[in-house]
Each structure stands twice: as structure tokens, then as C-alpha cells.
Amino acid sequence: MDHEVAGIHRPFWQGFPLTNVSLFLTPYVLHQLYQGVFKHLIGWCQSLMTEAESDARIRLLPPAFGVRHFDKGISILSPVSGKERKGMARILLGCLVGKLPVKGIQACRRILDFIYLSQYTTHDEGTLACMREALDTWHKNRDFLIDATVREDFNIPKFRSLLHYVDSIQYFGTTDDYNTEMFERLHIDFAKNGWRASNRRDEFPQMITWLERQEKISSFAAYLAWLESSKKPPQLLVTRTFTWQAIQLAKKPQSPRLPATPCEH
């Protein structure tokens, strides 16, 4: 900010009347909660012990159905995906028992409760009240991190955004209505595959060139498909076909050995 290389001095919405930035910036579960709030929480918990001790505690957890077992710990993971963050959230409390004070366990538990409650697909006054209660309990017990000299303050934008989750749900609906996690699959097509196609040295220009070529190939394939569909199929000569009606005869007559006289009548 001092050298004007980053930051925004005057937001574009500053002069808009009746504008509340906390309302038009809707919650984002993946990057605000898991890759933001929970990422900070994991780092603080590792600071209260050590990375080696936290990895040892995680490895000692027994395998359980539906829960990922990090047999090599979590400190070696880089980068950490959202799916891995969710797996860590399921086992975090079990690793903290006996190491953190009661206030620390309460704070971590309530912030995890808030993360899970915020992902409900339906809400009523009861669930929203539970979200408020979980956040209030976190605020009452988070000072243990300051007492342990892990943090000096909690002036973190993503923690600040938690105060507006209930209002956003009441105004705009549940968080899955505006969650872009389903589009994370595009990272594979637009980033990972491009990186794999490079020689791993000065990869960004190579990735851009690869993406441009993929777009051209895709456009040309779409053009060829349109061209094939626009061609008229050859007309076939329609000829009349006649079908002969077959006469079926009984294999054995119903009245055998009759003279010709009764047949005439």
C-alpha cells in the first residue's frame, strides 16, 4: 500500500447509497470456511504443539468408516485440497484432547459446529440460533490463543465474515445456493492438465499457449460437427412393394374320406 503496488484505496461501492458490503459478498464455504477459517485453526493448533507431534497424534487415530486416515500425517500435504481439509476437520478434535485446555477444546469444537451448521441445505429459526450460539461460544473462548501467544488479535477478514452468515442465509437462502465448489473440477482442465503439458520450467506461458490451442481444437471440432449435421442425407428412391397373401392349408382334413356327393351339397 505504501508504494501503491497492491490494495484498493477507494472501493467502487463506497459512494453507493444504502450499500452494505457484508450483504452483497455472500458466504463461500470452500474458501472462507475450509481454506480460510479452518486453515488458520489447523496452523494455530500445530503451533500449540509441533508439527511432528500433531502428525504423530493423527497417525495414531484408529481408522473409521467414512473418515480419512492420514497415515503419514498432514504436514507433508502441499498444496492442501478442499477435500483434504474436510477430512482434517473430522479428526481434529480427537487429536487435541489432552493437549489443549478446556477453553481451547470448546473454541475449536464450536467453530467446527459453525462450519457444519452453515452447510445445512435447509434452515429454520432453531438452526440459525445454533449458529449464533456456536459463534458466540467461539468468541468467548478464543482468547486462549492470545494467552498462549499464538495470536495477538483476530483481525482476520474471513473470521469477520462469519458474523454475517446468518443474515446472508436469511436474505439469500442456504449457502449451497451460491457455492462455487462444484466448478472446482475446471481446475483440472484449465490448470492441472496445462501444467502437465509443460516442461515444468517457466510453465505459465506454456500453459497459456496450451489452453489457446485446446480452445482452437474445441472450436474446430464444434465446426466440423455442425458441418456434418448440415449436410442433407441422400434421397432414396421409393418403390412400391407388393406382398402376396399366402393360403394356409390344414395338415390333416377335419373330415377325411368323404365321397364327392356330400361335398357338392
N, C-alpha and C positions, 0 to 999 in steps of 0.2 A: 504494500500500500504506500510506503514512503517513496518509492521510486516509480509508482504508477505502473507496475508490471502485472498486478493482479488485483482483483476486487472490483466492486462497483461502488462509486461514491454516492450516486443518486439513483435509487431503483426507479424503473419506468413507471411503477404504480404509485409512487409517493404522492403525486398530486391528484390522484383519482378520489373523488368523494365517496364516502361510505365503503371504503376498501379495507378489508381485514385479511392480511396475508396468511393468517393461520387458518382461514377458511378455504381459500382457493388453492392452497397447497394441501392436497388430500394425503392421507396416510399411505405409506408404501411399506408393506410388511417385509419384503425381502431385504431392501437396502436400509431402511430405517431401523427395523427391529433386529433382524438376524445379522446382517452385515454391518450394523451400526451399534445399537444398544448392546446386543449380546456379545459382539466382538469386543467392546470395551470391558464388559463384565468378565469375560474369559481372561483378558490381559491383566485385569486387577487381581483376579484370583490367583493367577500364576505369580504375580508379584508378592502375594502374601505367603507363598511357599517358595518353590522354584519350579522351573520347567521340568527338571528331572523328577522331582517329587510328584508333580501333577501327572506326568506321564506314567509313573510307577503306579499311582492310585488308579488311573484309568485302566491300565493293563490288568490290574488285579480284580476288576469288576467281573463278576460271572456273566457269561453270555445269557441273553434273554431273548425271547421271541419278540420280533418287531423292533428290537433295539440294536443299533450297530455296535459291534465290539471293535474298538480301536486297539488292536493287539500291539501296535507299535507306538501308541501314544498319539498326541495331536500336535506336538511342537514341530514335527517334521513335515507337516502338511503345508504346502505353499504352491500356488495360492489355494485358499480355502473356499470351496463352493458353498452355495446356499444349502444344498442337501447335506453337506458335512456339518454345517452349523446347526442344522436341525437335529442331526444325530448327537452332537455335543450337548445340546440343550436337554436331551432326555436323560443324560447321565451326570450332569453337572452336580446336582445336589448330593448324589451318592458319593462323589469324590471330596466333598467339603466337610462332611461330618467328622467331628473330632479335630479339625484343623482351624475352623473359623469360630468366633464367638457366637452366642445366640443371636445377637443383633445382625451379624453377618449372614447367618443362615436365613433369618427372617427376611432380610433385604433381598437376597438372591432368590428366595422362593417366591416372593411377591412380584418381583419383576418378571419372573418366568410365568407366573399366573397371568400377569397382564398381557404378555406376549401371546399366550394361548387363548385367553378370552377375546382378544382383539380379532382373532381369526374365525370366530363363530360365524356361521352362514345366516343365522337368524338371531335377533336380539329383542329383548323386552326390557322393561324398567329394572327387573331383577338382575339381569346380566350386566347392564350398564352400571348399576350400583356396585356390583362386584368389581368392575374395572376401576371405578373411582376408589373403592376401598383398598384394592391392591396397590394402586399408585400412591395413596396416602401412606400406607404402611411402608412402602419403599422410601418415601421422603423422610419418615420418622426414624428409620434405621440406617440410612445410608451414611450417616456421619462416622460410622466405624471405619470407613475408608480414609477419612481425613485424620482420625485418631491414629490410624496405622501408617500415616504419612504416605499413603499410596496416591491420594489426590489432595490438591489444595482447594479445589472448588469443583462445582458441577455445571459450569457454564459451557455446556455442550449442546449445539443446536438439535441434535437428534434426541437427546433426553428432554429438551424443551418441547419438542413436538408431541411428546406423549400427553401433555396437558390438553391437547386439542383433539384427541382421538374420539372421545365420547361425543363431542359436538359435531365432528365430521360424520360420524355414524348416524346421528340424529338428522342431519341435514341431507346427506347424500346416500345413505344406505350402508350396508356392510362393506368391509374392506376388500372383499373379493370382487366387488363391482369395479374397482379402479386399481386392481393389482396387475402389474405387467409381468409377473413371474412366468406366465405361460409362454411369453415370447423370448425367454432366455434361450430357447432352443436355437434361435437365429445366431447366437454367438458361435455355435459350431460351424454354421455355413459361412458366416462373414468374417470370423476371426481365426478360429482354430484351424480350419481347412486351409485358409490362406497362409497361416504361419507354417503349416506342414509342407506347403508347396514351395516355401522359400528355402534358402540355404542357411538360415539362422544367423546371417550376418547382414546388418543394415536391412532388417526384414520389412519395415513399414513401406518403403517404395515398392518392393516386390509384391507385398500383399495387395497394395492398391492396384498395381498392374494386373495381378491375377484376378481380382474382383471385376475389373473392367472387362477383361477377356471373357469371364464367365457370364457377365451380363450380355455381351455381344453374342455369345453362343446361344444363350437362352432366347434372345430376341430373334435370332435367325431360325432357331428350331420352331418358335411360335409362328414365324412367317411361313415356313415350309408346311406346317400343319394346316394353316389357313389356305395355302395354295392347293394342297391336296383335297381339302374339303370343298373348294370352289369348283373343281373340275366336274363336268357333267358326266355321269356314267353312260356308257354306250347303250343306245336303244336296241332292244331285242325285237326281232320280227315275231309278231303274234300270229300263230297259225291255229286253225280250228282243228280240234281233235275229236274224232268220233269214237264213242265207246259202244261195243256190241253187247247186247244183253244176252247172257248165256241162259240156256234152257237146262234146268236140272231135272234129271230122271231118277226115279226111285230105284234103288239097287234091287229090291225084291217087290214084285207087284202085290197089291193088297188082296186081290182075288185071282189066284193063279188057275190055269187050265179051264178057262171059261170058253164055251162054244161061241161061234160068231153070231148066232141068233140073238142071245140076250144083249149083246153089245149093240146091235142095230137099234134096239128099242131104248 
